[in-house]
């Protein structure tokens, strides 16, 4: 067997430098990847082979939209062992890296990391293809592309129109977590959520009690970079509420 240069010899995990890709992709252009026609078509056996054997009725409950190199998923996996989670990423090389990373972690930690997976998709267009009404408990939008130009604001992953879709797939009580190091984008995401009738902000006490909040900055490559550079971050964390 020849050595695989893209993987670390000691850990068996993929080396990130072989999977680099452009930081941003155009979310409005169609790439070639298979899309499930509806949530029941999502192949759970492919994503969570060990857990499906135990309980075939389990459904994905956490979605990391634009999951990057998968740091958040890997941090969440042991914290919520009973929840299935999926990362959604548009860039093909980055998706491949996360796949390899998860497979490597499963091999080196038997019984662990079986509850996380990744899919290459355009989540801005296909969220309802993957999740049914009220299916999700948590959605994450960490350091999304700011799309600075006003004409490109429609490409932002948090928008009034897309929040309607997220509200549809989130259960009542489900939480949207957003964070950015771009103040203007932070204000935009917060105002979109604030003005939407189906979301309310978490209280300071709730934020302090939620172990996930701390991971928003520490678990991702982008968050670590911002922390190293002494940068500021702007969070907006909102709960899906019932409307009367």
C-alpha positions in Angstrom: 0.0 0.0 0.0 1.4 3.4 -1.0 1.2 6.2 1.5 -1.5 8.8 1.0 0.2 12.2 0.8 -3.1 14.0 1.5 -3.4 12.4 5.0 -1.3 12.8 8.1 0.6 9.6 8.7 0.2 9.5 12.5 -3.5 10.5 12.8 -4.8 9.3 9.5 -6.7 12.6 9.2 -6.7 14.6 6.0 -4.3 17.5 5.6 -6.2 20.7 5.1 -3.8 22.2 2.6 -4.7 19.6 0.0 -8.4 20.6 0.2 -8.1 24.4 0.1 -10.7 26.2 -2.1 -11.9 29.7 -2.8 -13.3 31.2 0.4 -16.5 32.2 -1.3 -18.7 30.6 -3.9 -21.6 32.1 -5.8 -24.6 30.6 -4.1 -26.9 31.5 -7.0 -25.0 29.4 -9.6 -26.0 25.8 -10.0 -23.2 23.3 -9.6 -23.5 19.6 -10.4 -24.4 17.6 -7.3 -27.4 15.4 -6.7 -30.3 16.9 -4.8 -32.9 14.7 -3.0 -36.4 15.4 -4.3 -37.8 15.6 -0.8 -36.6 14.9 2.8 -37.6 11.3 2.7 -35.1 10.8 -0.2 -32.1 11.8 2.0 -29.9 8.7 2.3 -29.4 8.2 6.0 -27.6 4.9 5.5 -24.9 6.7 3.6 -24.5 9.5 6.2 -25.0 7.6 9.5 -24.5 3.9 8.7 -23.9 2.8 12.3 -26.7 4.8 13.9 -29.3 3.8 11.3 -28.8 0.1 12.3 -29.7 1.0 15.8 -32.6 3.3 15.1 -33.8 3.8 11.5 -36.4 6.4 12.5 -33.9 9.0 13.7 -33.9 12.3 11.7 -31.3 15.0 11.3 -31.9 17.7 14.0 -28.9 20.1 13.6 -27.8 21.8 10.4 -24.5 23.7 10.0 -25.1 25.8 6.9 -21.8 26.6 5.2 -20.0 24.3 7.6 -16.5 25.1 6.2 -13.9 22.6 7.5 -16.3 21.0 9.9 -14.8 22.3 13.2 -18.2 23.1 14.8 -19.7 19.6 13.9 -16.7 17.9 15.4 -17.1 19.9 18.6 -20.8 19.3 18.8 -20.7 15.5 18.1 -19.7 14.4 21.6 -21.8 17.1 23.3 -25.0 15.9 21.7 -24.4 12.2 21.0 -28.1 11.5 20.5 -28.6 14.1 17.8 -27.9 13.6 14.1 -26.1 16.6 12.5 -25.2 17.6 9.0 -22.9 20.2 7.6 -24.0 21.8 4.3 -21.2 23.1 2.1 -21.1 24.4 -1.4 -17.3 24.1 -2.2 -16.5 20.6 -3.4 -12.9 20.4 -2.1 -14.0 21.6 1.3 -16.8 19.1 1.4 -14.4 16.3 0.5 -12.1 17.4 3.4 -14.9 17.3 5.9 -16.0 13.8 4.7 -12.4 12.5 5.0 -12.0 14.2 8.4 -15.2 12.5 9.8 -14.2 9.1 8.4 -10.8 9.5 10.0 -12.2 10.4 13.4 -14.7 7.5 13.2 -11.8 5.1 12.6 -9.5 6.4 15.3 -12.4 6.9 17.9 -14.6 3.7 17.6 -18.2 4.5 18.4 -17.8 8.2 18.2 -18.5 10.8 15.5 -21.2 8.5 14.0 -23.8 11.3 14.4 -22.2 13.9 12.1 -22.0 14.0 8.3 -21.6 16.5 5.5 -23.3 17.1 2.1 -22.3 19.2 -0.8 -25.3 21.3 -1.7 -26.6 24.8 -2.1 -28.5 25.3 1.1 -29.9 28.7 0.0 -31.9 26.8 -2.7 -32.5 23.3 -1.3 -33.1 23.5 2.5 -36.7 22.1 2.0 -35.4 19.2 0.0 -33.4 18.0 3.0 -35.6 18.8 6.0 -39.3 18.5 6.7 -41.6 20.9 8.6 -40.4 21.4 12.2 -37.6 18.9 11.8 -34.6 20.9 13.0 -33.7 21.9 16.6 -30.6 24.0 15.7 -29.3 25.8 12.6 -25.9 27.4 12.5 -24.7 30.3 10.2 -21.1 30.9 11.3 -19.0 33.6 9.6 -21.1 33.6 6.3 -19.9 35.4 3.2 -20.7 39.1 3.9 -21.5 40.0 0.2 -20.7 43.6 0.9 -22.1 45.2 -2.3 -25.7 46.2 -1.9 -26.7 44.5 -5.2 -25.3 41.2 -3.7 -27.3 41.4 -0.4 -29.8 39.0 -2.0 -27.0 36.4 -1.9 -26.7 36.7 1.9 -27.7 33.4 3.7 -29.8 35.3 6.3 -32.5 37.4 4.6 -36.2 37.9 5.2 -37.2 35.5 2.4 -34.8 32.7 3.6 -35.9 33.1 7.2 -39.3 32.0 6.1 -37.8 28.8 4.9 -35.7 28.4 8.1 -38.8 29.0 10.2 -40.6 26.2 8.3 -37.9 23.6 8.9 -37.2 24.6 12.5 -39.3 23.2 15.4 -41.0 25.7 17.7 -38.3 26.3 20.3 -35.5 25.6 17.7 -32.6 28.0 17.6 -30.7 29.9 14.9 -27.1 30.8 15.8 -25.4 33.4 13.7 -22.0 35.0 14.1 -19.7 37.2 12.0 -16.7 39.5 12.4 -18.2 42.0 10.0 -20.2 44.6 12.0 -22.4 45.6 9.1 -23.4 42.0 8.4 -23.9 41.4 12.1 -26.4 44.3 12.2 -28.1 43.0 9.1 -28.6 39.5 10.4 -29.8 40.8 13.7 -32.3 43.2 12.2 -33.6 40.4 9.8 -34.2 38.1 12.7 -35.6 40.9 15.0 -38.1 42.0 12.4 -39.3 38.4 11.5 -42.5 37.5 13.4 -41.4 33.9 13.9 -38.2 34.6 15.9 -37.4 36.1 19.3 -33.9 36.8 20.8 -32.6 34.6 23.5 -32.2 36.3 26.9 -28.7 37.0 28.4 -29.3 34.2 30.9 -30.2 31.7 28.2 -27.1 32.6 26.2 -24.9 32.2 29.2 -26.4 28.8 30.0 -26.1 27.4 26.4 -22.9 25.5 25.9 -23.1 25.9 22.2 -22.7 29.7 22.3 -19.0 29.3 23.4 -18.3 27.1 20.5 -19.3 29.7 17.9 -16.0 31.4 18.3 -13.7 28.6 19.5 -14.7 25.6 17.3 -14.3 27.1 13.8 -11.3 28.1 11.8 -12.7 31.5 11.1 -13.5 32.1 14.8 -10.0 31.1 15.9 -8.5 33.4 13.3 -10.6 36.4 14.5 -9.6 35.6 18.1 -5.9 35.4 17.2 -6.1 38.8 15.5 -8.0 40.3 18.5 -11.0 40.9 16.3 -14.6 41.5 17.4 -17.5 39.2 16.7 -21.2 40.0 16.4 -23.8 37.3 17.3 -27.5 37.1 16.8 -29.1 34.0 18.4 -32.8 33.6 18.0 -35.5 31.1 18.9 -38.3 30.0 16.6 -41.6 30.8 18.2 -45.2 29.8 17.6 -47.3 32.4 15.8 -51.0 32.9 16.7 
